[in-house]
Amino acid sequence: MGDSKRRKEQGTPESKRIVSWLPLTTTQSSEFVRVSTQGAWIGIGLLVFGWLMVRGIGPSLGWWKIVG
């Protein structure tokens, strides 16, 4: 019995390829979008934290002075 028939009989959903010659499935593409979006938000959060550290927290604690 072939793998395709076994999947159909078991009821497991098959993931379709985005393009026939590219070995990426629609499930993999949606997972990539989810992970990259999450990574972008983490990066934005780190950027805001760094900016607050340089402009607010560091000078208020006397770690350095902002000149300008």
DSSP file with accessible surface (Angstrom, degrees, kcal/mol):
  #  RESIDUE AA STRUCTURE BP1 BP2  ACC     N-H-->O    O-->H-N    N-H-->O    O-->H-N    TCO  KAPPA ALPHA  PHI   PSI    X-CA   Y-CA   Z-CA
    1    1 A M              0   0  143      0, 0.0     2,-0.0     0, 0.0     0, 0.0   0.000 360.0 360.0 360.0 134.8    0.0    0.0    0.0
    2    2 A G     >  -     0   0   42      1,-0.1     4,-2.1     4,-0.0     5,-0.2  -0.285 360.0-115.0 -77.2 162.3    1.4    3.4   -0.9
    3    3 A D  H  > S+     0   0   78      1,-0.2     4,-2.2     2,-0.2     5,-0.2   0.874 114.6  55.1 -64.8 -37.1    1.9    6.2    1.5
    4    4 A S  H  > S+     0   0   56      1,-0.2     4,-2.0     2,-0.2    -1,-0.2   0.925 109.0  46.5 -64.4 -43.5   -0.7    8.4   -0.2
    5    5 A K  H  > S+     0   0  137      1,-0.2     4,-2.3     2,-0.2    -1,-0.2   0.902 110.5  53.5 -64.8 -40.8   -3.4    5.7    0.2
    6    6 A R  H  X S+     0   0  102     -4,-2.1     4,-2.2     1,-0.2     6,-0.2   0.918 108.5  49.8 -62.2 -41.2   -2.4    5.1    3.8
    7    7 A R  H  X>S+     0   0   90     -4,-2.2     4,-1.4     1,-0.2     5,-1.2   0.910 110.5  50.0 -63.4 -41.7   -2.8    8.9    4.6
    8    8 A K  H  <5S+     0   0  154     -4,-2.0    -1,-0.2     1,-0.2    -2,-0.2   0.902 112.4  47.0 -64.9 -38.6   -6.2    9.0    3.0
    9    9 A E  H  <5S+     0   0  135     -4,-2.3    -1,-0.2     1,-0.2    -2,-0.2   0.865 113.8  47.4 -71.6 -34.8   -7.4    6.0    5.0
   10   10 A Q  H  <5S-     0   0  131     -4,-2.2    -1,-0.2    -5,-0.2    -2,-0.2   0.678 107.3-126.9 -79.3 -19.9   -6.0    7.3    8.3
   11   11 A G  T  <5 +     0   0   62     -4,-1.4    -3,-0.2     1,-0.3    -4,-0.1   0.637  54.4 150.8  85.3  13.0   -7.5   10.7    7.7
   12   12 A T      < -     0   0   63     -5,-1.2    -1,-0.3    -6,-0.2     2,-0.1  -0.636  49.7-114.6 -78.2 134.7   -4.3   12.7    8.2
   13   13 A P        -     0   0  123      0, 0.0     2,-0.4     0, 0.0    -1,-0.1  -0.443  22.8-133.7 -72.1 139.0   -4.4   15.9    6.1
   14   14 A E        -     0   0   96     -2,-0.1     2,-0.6   -10,-0.0   -10,-0.0  -0.736  14.1-133.7 -89.0 140.9   -1.8   16.2    3.3
   15   15 A S        -     0   0   46     -2,-0.4     2,-0.2    11,-0.0    -1,-0.0  -0.848  21.5-136.8 -96.2 126.1    0.1   19.5    3.1
   16   16 A K        -     0   0  164     -2,-0.6    10,-2.5     1,-0.1    11,-0.2  -0.514  17.1-113.3 -83.3 148.9    0.2   20.8   -0.5
   17   17 A R  B     -A   25   0A 141      8,-0.2     8,-0.3    -2,-0.2     3,-0.2  -0.504  12.7-138.2 -76.6 148.7    3.3   22.3   -2.0
   18   18 A I  S    S+     0   0   86      6,-2.4     2,-0.4     1,-0.3    -1,-0.1   0.952  93.0   9.8 -70.3 -51.5    3.4   26.0   -2.8
   19   19 A V  S >  S-     0   0   50      3,-0.5     3,-1.3     5,-0.4     5,-0.4  -0.988  78.9-126.3-128.2 140.6    5.1   25.4   -6.1
   20   20 A S  T 3  S+     0   0  100     -2,-0.4    -1,-0.1     1,-0.3    -2,-0.1   0.841 109.1  44.4 -59.9 -33.9    5.6   22.0   -7.6
   21   21 A W  T 3  S+     0   0  195      2,-0.0    -1,-0.3    -3,-0.0    -3,-0.0   0.557 101.1  78.0 -90.1  -4.7    9.4   22.3   -8.0
   22   22 A L  S <  S-     0   0   58     -3,-1.3     2,-1.8     2,-0.1    -3,-0.5  -0.895  76.6-139.4-107.5 124.3   10.0   23.9   -4.6
   23   23 A P        +     0   0   90      0, 0.0     2,-0.4     0, 0.0    -3,-0.1  -0.144  66.1 112.7 -80.2  47.9   10.0   21.5   -1.6
   24   24 A L        -     0   0   80     -2,-1.8    -6,-2.4    -5,-0.4    -5,-0.4  -0.973  52.3-152.5-118.2 134.0    8.1   23.9    0.7
   25   25 A T  B  >  -A   17   0A  30     -2,-0.4     4,-2.1    -8,-0.3    -8,-0.2  -0.539  29.3-110.5 -99.9 167.6    4.6   23.1    1.8
   26   26 A T  H  > S+     0   0   67    -10,-2.5     4,-2.2     1,-0.2     5,-0.2   0.855 119.4  55.7 -65.8 -32.5    1.8   25.5    2.8
   27   27 A T  H  > S+     0   0   84    -11,-0.2     4,-2.0     1,-0.2    -1,-0.2   0.923 107.9  48.2 -64.3 -42.9    2.2   24.4    6.4
   28   28 A Q  H  > S+     0   0   97      1,-0.2     4,-2.2     2,-0.2    -2,-0.2   0.883 110.4  51.9 -65.5 -37.7    5.9   25.2    6.4
   29   29 A S  H  X S+     0   0   44     -4,-2.1     4,-2.1     2,-0.2    -1,-0.2   0.913 110.1  47.3 -67.8 -40.3    5.2   28.6    4.9
   30   30 A S  H  X S+     0   0   69     -4,-2.2     4,-2.2     2,-0.2    -1,-0.2   0.882 111.4  51.7 -68.8 -34.1    2.6   29.5    7.5
   31   31 A E  H  X S+     0   0   91     -4,-2.0     4,-2.6     2,-0.2     5,-0.2   0.905 108.5  51.9 -66.1 -39.2    5.1   28.4   10.2
   32   32 A F  H  X S+     0   0  142     -4,-2.2     4,-2.8     2,-0.2     5,-0.3   0.922 109.5  49.2 -62.4 -43.0    7.8   30.6    8.7
   33   33 A V  H  X S+     0   0   84     -4,-2.1     4,-2.3     2,-0.2     5,-0.2   0.926 112.0  49.0 -63.5 -41.8    5.4   33.6    8.8
   34   34 A R  H  X S+     0   0  128     -4,-2.2     4,-2.2     1,-0.2    -2,-0.2   0.944 114.5  44.1 -63.2 -46.3    4.5   32.9   12.4
   35   35 A V  H  X S+     0   0   72     -4,-2.6     4,-2.5     1,-0.2    -2,-0.2   0.914 114.3  48.6 -68.1 -41.8    8.2   32.6   13.5
   36   36 A S  H  X S+     0   0   54     -4,-2.8     4,-2.2    -5,-0.2    -1,-0.2   0.887 111.4  50.4 -69.1 -34.5    9.4   35.6   11.6
   37   37 A T  H  X S+     0   0   67     -4,-2.3     4,-2.1    -5,-0.3    -2,-0.2   0.935 111.6  48.2 -65.9 -43.5    6.5   37.8   13.0
   38   38 A Q  H  X S+     0   0  104     -4,-2.2     4,-2.1    -5,-0.2    -2,-0.2   0.916 111.8  50.0 -62.8 -41.8    7.4   36.7   16.5
   39   39 A G  H  X S+     0   0   39     -4,-2.5     4,-2.4     1,-0.2    -1,-0.2   0.878 107.8  53.9 -64.4 -36.9   11.0   37.4   15.9
   40   40 A A  H  X S+     0   0   54     -4,-2.2     4,-2.4     2,-0.2    -1,-0.2   0.919 108.9  48.1 -64.5 -42.4   10.2   40.8   14.6
   41   41 A W  H  X S+     0   0  172     -4,-2.1     4,-2.3     2,-0.2    -2,-0.2   0.883 110.4  51.6 -66.2 -37.2    8.2   41.7   17.7
   42   42 A I  H  X S+     0   0   99     -4,-2.1     4,-2.4     2,-0.2    -1,-0.2   0.929 110.5  49.4 -63.7 -42.1   11.0   40.5   19.9
   43   43 A G  H  X S+     0   0   36     -4,-2.4     4,-2.3     2,-0.2    -2,-0.2   0.904 109.9  50.5 -63.2 -40.8   13.5   42.7   18.0
   44   44 A I  H  X S+     0   0   83     -4,-2.4     4,-2.4     2,-0.2    -1,-0.2   0.922 110.2  50.5 -63.6 -42.0   11.2   45.7   18.3
   45   45 A G  H  X S+     0   0   39     -4,-2.3     4,-2.5     1,-0.2    -2,-0.2   0.913 110.7  48.5 -62.2 -42.8   11.0   45.1   22.0
   46   46 A L  H  X S+     0   0  117     -4,-2.4     4,-2.6     2,-0.2    -1,-0.2   0.881 110.2  52.3 -65.1 -36.9   14.8   44.9   22.4
   47   47 A L  H  X S+     0   0  130     -4,-2.3     4,-2.4     2,-0.2    -2,-0.2   0.933 111.0  46.4 -64.1 -44.7   15.2   48.0   20.3
   48   48 A V  H  X S+     0   0   77     -4,-2.4     4,-2.6     2,-0.2     5,-0.2   0.925 112.7  50.3 -64.5 -43.1   12.8   49.9   22.6
   49   49 A F  H  X S+     0   0  116     -4,-2.5     4,-2.3     1,-0.2    -2,-0.2   0.925 111.5  48.5 -61.3 -43.6   14.5   48.6   25.7
   50   50 A G  H  X S+     0   0   31     -4,-2.6     4,-2.5     2,-0.2     5,-0.2   0.909 111.1  49.9 -63.1 -41.4   17.9   49.6   24.4
   51   51 A W  H  X S+     0   0  157     -4,-2.4     4,-2.8     1,-0.2     5,-0.3   0.926 111.5  48.2 -64.5 -43.3   16.7   53.1   23.5
   52   52 A L  H  X>S+     0   0   83     -4,-2.6     4,-2.3     1,-0.2     5,-2.2   0.887 111.6  51.4 -64.0 -36.2   15.2   53.5   27.0
   53   53 A M  I  <>S+     0   0   48     -4,-2.3     5,-2.6     3,-0.2    -2,-0.2   0.946 115.4  40.3 -65.5 -46.4   18.4   52.3   28.6
   54   54 A V  I  <5S+     0   0   80     -4,-2.5    -2,-0.2     1,-0.2    -1,-0.2   0.914 126.4  32.6 -71.3 -42.5   20.6   54.7   26.6
   55   55 A R  I  <5S+     0   0  133     -4,-2.8    -3,-0.2    -5,-0.2    -2,-0.2   0.764 134.9  10.8 -89.3 -25.4   18.3   57.7   26.8
   56   56 A G  I  X5S+     0   0   35     -4,-2.3     4,-1.7    -5,-0.3    -3,-0.2   0.786 122.6  40.1-120.4 -58.0   16.7   57.3   30.2
   57   57 A I  I  ><S+     0   0   66     -5,-2.2     4,-1.7     2,-0.2     6,-0.2   0.940 113.2  50.6 -70.7 -47.3   17.9   54.7   32.7
   58   58 A G  H  4XS+     0   0    0     -5,-2.6     5,-2.4    -6,-0.3     6,-0.6   0.948 114.6  41.6 -58.7 -52.4   21.7   55.1   32.2
   59   59 A P  H >45S+     0   0   40      0, 0.0     3,-1.0     0, 0.0    -1,-0.2   0.890 112.5  55.1 -65.0 -34.3   21.8   58.9   32.6
   60   60 A S  H 3<5S+     0   0   92     -4,-1.7    -2,-0.2     1,-0.3    -3,-0.1   0.823 110.2  46.1 -70.5 -26.9   19.4   58.9   35.5
   61   61 A L  T 3<5S-     0   0  104     -4,-1.7    -1,-0.3    -3,-0.3    -3,-0.1   0.452 117.1-114.4 -90.6  -1.2   21.6   56.4   37.4
   62   62 A G  T < 5S+     0   0   62     -3,-1.0    -2,-0.1    -4,-0.4    -4,-0.1   0.686  77.1 130.2  79.5  18.4   24.7   58.4   36.6
   63   63 A W  S   <S-     0   0  151     -5,-2.4     2,-0.3    -6,-0.2    -5,-0.1   0.834  80.8 -17.1 -72.5 -33.0   26.3   55.7   34.4
   64   64 A W        -     0   0  101     -6,-0.6     2,-0.4   -10,-0.1    -2,-0.2  -0.967  66.0-115.2-160.6 169.5   26.9   58.2   31.6
   65   65 A K        -     0   0  188     -2,-0.3     2,-0.6    -3,-0.1    -5,-0.0  -0.923  19.1-133.2-115.8 143.7   25.9   61.7   30.4
   66   66 A I        -     0   0   73     -2,-0.4     2,-0.5   -11,-0.1   -11,-0.0  -0.852  24.0-161.8 -95.7 121.3   24.1   62.5   27.2
   67   67 A V              0   0  139     -2,-0.6    -2,-0.0     1,-0.1     0, 0.0  -0.851 360.0 360.0-103.9 133.8   25.9   65.4   25.4
   68   68 A G              0   0  120     -2,-0.5    -1,-0.1     0, 0.0    -2,-0.0   0.103 360.0 360.0 138.3 360.0   24.1   67.4   22.8
